[in-house]
Amino acid sequence: MNLLIFIFGFIIFIVYVYFLLTIISRQHKIQRNEHQNAYDTIDMDGIGNQGRFPIDKSKEK
């Protein structure tokens, strides 16, 4: 009886760990894709777009 309960609990634990690692892996892939899409090709110095200002549309008219 004790062995049966232990085996049943162990199976539940293995299934839990499997799904936990699956979720972590999927979220890691999603986060990696978001960071790759956020890469700025114009940013040469690595500090962001500190020096780039948007074009003022009122001056163009």
C-alpha positions in Angstrom: 0.0 0.0 0.0 2.8 2.4 0.9 4.7 1.6 -2.3 1.5 2.2 -4.3 1.0 5.6 -2.8 4.7 6.5 -3.3 4.6 5.4 -7.0 1.4 7.4 -7.6 2.8 10.5 -6.0 6.1 10.1 -8.0 4.1 9.9 -11.3 2.2 13.1 -10.4 5.5 14.8 -9.5 7.1 13.7 -12.8 4.1 15.0 -14.8 4.2 18.3 -12.8 8.0 18.8 -13.5 7.5 18.0 -17.2 4.8 20.6 -17.7 6.8 23.1 -15.6 9.8 22.8 -17.8 7.7 22.9 -20.9 6.1 26.2 -19.8 9.5 27.6 -18.9 10.9 26.6 -22.3 8.0 28.2 -24.2 8.2 31.4 -22.3 12.0 31.6 -22.9 11.5 31.2 -26.6 8.8 33.9 -26.6 11.1 36.3 -24.6 14.0 35.6 -26.9 11.9 36.4 -30.0 10.7 39.7 -28.4 14.3 40.7 -27.7 15.4 39.9 -31.2 12.5 42.0 -32.6 13.4 44.9 -30.3 16.9 45.2 -31.7 17.6 48.7 -33.1 19.8 48.7 -36.1 20.3 52.5 -36.1 21.6 52.5 -32.5 25.4 52.4 -32.9 26.6 53.4 -29.5 24.3 51.2 -27.5 22.7 53.8 -25.2 19.4 54.0 -27.0 17.8 56.7 -29.1 19.0 59.6 -26.9 20.1 61.8 -29.8 17.4 61.1 -32.3 14.5 63.4 -32.3 11.3 63.0 -34.3 10.7 65.3 -37.2 8.5 68.2 -36.2 5.6 68.2 -38.6 4.6 71.8 -37.9 7.9 73.0 -39.4 7.5 71.1 -42.6 4.4 73.1 -43.6 
